């Protein structure tokens, strides 16, 4: 049994995002979703049936790309996002034998809400919070990027739609 997965989805037109969210809203296989601004438009946390959800997404109007990262361990908390903070997902590619050390260092940083090992498009997924995106960017650039073992990373800013 799978521990779940993160699926990152790109649309060629952001105006297609609300329709996609509406089409996915009733799926019991989606534990959470977040609109993001960066390389992708949507980050989905899937519980188990990844293929079914991915097939549905690929058929959506405006779909242009998808990347999957399978969780290696269960037990990741479903952390509600507070409107008091800004958030970014950070997808980290790490050196093979330093991945655990990077994960441990991230877990010790109070700005990191969670960090989970995955396989697929990256090695670790972290959710970082700050009072502003500038503070998150400083955390990523001053603390995460220089960690011994971090090879590359992508940052996706979470868009809290109720703020719009």
N, C-alpha and C positions, 0 to 999 in steps of 0.2 A: 504494500500500500504506500502510495506517495505521501510525502509530507506537504505537498502543494507546490505551487510555482508562482513566480511573478511573470507577467506577460506585459511587454511594453509595446504599445500600438501607435502607429503613425498614420495620420490622414493627410491627403494632399490638400485638403481644404478644412480649416478649423470649424467652419460653419456646419460641417457634417457631424461634429462631436456630440451635440445635444441629441440628435436622432440615434446615434450609436449608443449613448448612455440609456436612452429610453428602451431601445431594443434589448439591451443587456440587463435591465433593471430587475427582472423577475428571476434571474438565474440563481439557483441555490448553490451553484459551483463557484460563485464569486463572493469571497469573504469581504473584500473591500475594493474600492476603486478610487483613484485620485486623478483629476485632470492635472497635467503638468505642462510646463513651458521649457522647452529645451530641444533635445534631439527627437523626442516623442511627444505625443499629445495626451496619452492615457497610460496609467500604470494600474494593472489589475492584479490583485492577490487572489489566486485561485486555490480552492480547497483540494480538489482531487481530479476532476474530469477535464483535464486541460485540453485534450484533443477536440472535444465537442465544442468548447467555447472558442478555441482558435479557429475551427472550421466556420463557425457562425460569424466571427469577426472578418475573416477573409472574404466573405460574401457581401459585406456591407459596402454601400455606396461611399466612395471617397477613400476607402482603405488603400494604403500604399506601402505598409511595412509592419513587420512584427518580429519581436525577439523574445525568446523564452529563457527563463532562468529557474531551474528546478531546485526547490529547497532541499538541503541535505539533512536537516534535522527538523523535527516538529517543535511545538512548544513556543513558537513566536507569538507574542501577545498581540491582540488586536487593539492597538493603542488609538484611542480617539484623539483627533487633532483639535487642539484648542484654538479658538479664534484670537487668542492673545499672542500667538506666535506665528512666525513664518516657518515653513518646512521645505526641505529639499531631500530627494532621494539621491544617494551617491552610490553608483555602481562601480565597484572596484575590481580591477584585475591585479592580482598579487603573485609574487614569486611562489612557486609551489611549496617550498619548505618554510616559508615565512608567513603563510596565510594565517595560521593560528595566532602567531604573535601580533599580527596586524589586527585581527579580530579582538584579541585581549586588550590591546591599547585603545581601540575604539570604544570598547565597553566601559573603560575607565573614564572617558570624557563625558562630562555632564550634558554636553550639547547633543550627544548621540542618543537618540531615543531607543533604537535597537540596531543590532548588526547581526545578520544571518548569513551563514555559508550557503552558497548555491553552486550549481554547475550549469554550464550553458554559455550564455553571453558574457558572464563575468564570474568572479570567485566569491565576492561578498556584496551584500546589499545593506546599506546603512540608511537610516532615516535621521536627519540632522535638523535640529530646531534652533531658532534664534529669535531675538526681538525684531530683527529685520533681515532682509536678504543680504545686506552688506555684512552683517555679523556672521551669517552662515558662510558667505564667501570667504571671509577671513579665517573661519574655522577650517574650511576645506583647504585653503591655500597655505595656511600657517601650521596646521596640525596634521591633517590627513595626508595631503599630497607628499610631504617630506618623510612620512613614516618609512622606515627601512622595510623593504619588501613590496611597497606599492609601485606597480609598473605604470598603470594608466587608470584614469577614472573618468566617468561621465556624471554630470550633475543635472538633475531634473528638478526645477522649482515646482512645488505643489501650488496649484491655483485653488484657493478656497472659493468655490463658486458663490457662496452666500455673501462674500465680500464685494461682489461685483454689482 
